[in-house]
Amino acid sequence: MVKDHSAADKKLKAIAAKENLQLPQTLDPEHEALVTKLQSLKGKDFDSAYINAMAKGHDKAVALFESASQQTQMPGELKQFAASTLPTLAEHQEMARSLHEK
């Protein structure tokens, strides 16, 4: 998962630079709070919270990328990035859901 996310991040940064788009440089408040929460947990409590966050996060990501891949006003290369990244995100979503169900 880390390898896939790193590769997608690299592609997105290249597209953003080409399209002169600014990407966030810091986490938003929701994700900052999640990091803080996870840092305070250990063992099974950490595992449970992390798996839950991954399941919810990938659900949101898949919905966002599906929407972006269909937006007519989206720059073409960014729209293609969203569409081509969707299968990997969906695979991660299934992995996260499977862990969450256990």
N, C-alpha and C positions, 0 to 999 in steps of 0.2 A: 504494500500500500504506500509506503514512504517513497519507494522508487517511482511509482506512478504519479503521485502527487508532485514530486520534485520535477519530473519531466513536464507535467502540465503547467507548473508554475513557470518554468523556463520558457515554454512556448508562449504563454500569456504575456510575460514580460516583453518578449520580442515583438509581439503584435501591438502591445500598448505603446512601445517606443515608436514603432512604425506609424501608428495612428495618432501619435502625440496625445495619448491618454494617460492620466495620472492614476496610479494604483495606490491603495492605502498602504501606509508604511507602518501602521500599528494595528493592533487588534481593536475591534469595536468593543463597547462596554459589555455586551453579552458574552463574548469569548474571553475577555479579561476576567470576568466573574467565574467562568468555567475553569480557567487555568488556576485561579486562586482556590476554588473549591477542590479541584483535583490535587493540588499541592498539599492540601491539608488531610488528605485521605491516605489510607494504607491498606494493603492486603485485599480482602474480598470487597471491602467498601469502595476502594479505588477501582477495582476491576468492574464492579457493578455500575458505578457512576460513569466510568470511561466508556464502557460498552453501550450504555444508554445514550450517552452524548454522541457516539459514533453513529448509532442507528438513526437518531433524530437529525444529525448533521447531514448524513448522506441522503435522507429523505428530502431535506430542504435543497441540497445541491442538485439532485436529479430534477426536481421541479424547476429550479432556476435555470439549469442548462437546457431543459426541454423548451422552456419559454424563450430563452435567448436564441435558440437554434431556429425559431420560427418568426422572430421579429424582423419585419421588412426594413425597418429603419436602422438596424444593426449593421455596422461595417461588415462587408462580405467575409473578410478573413476571420473576424471575431465570431461571426455566425457559424462559419465552418469549424472553428475551434470548438465551439459549444457542441455542435453536432458530432464531431469526431471524438470528443471526450466522453460523451454520454454512455457508450457501452462499458467503458472502464468504471465510470461512476456507478452504473447500475450493478456491475459485478461487486463492487465494494459495498453497495447498499445491501445486496443479498448476503454477503459475508457478515456484515454488521447485524442484520436482522437475525440471521441464524445464531450468532453468538448471544444476541439479546434474548432469544426465545429459550435458550438453555439456561 
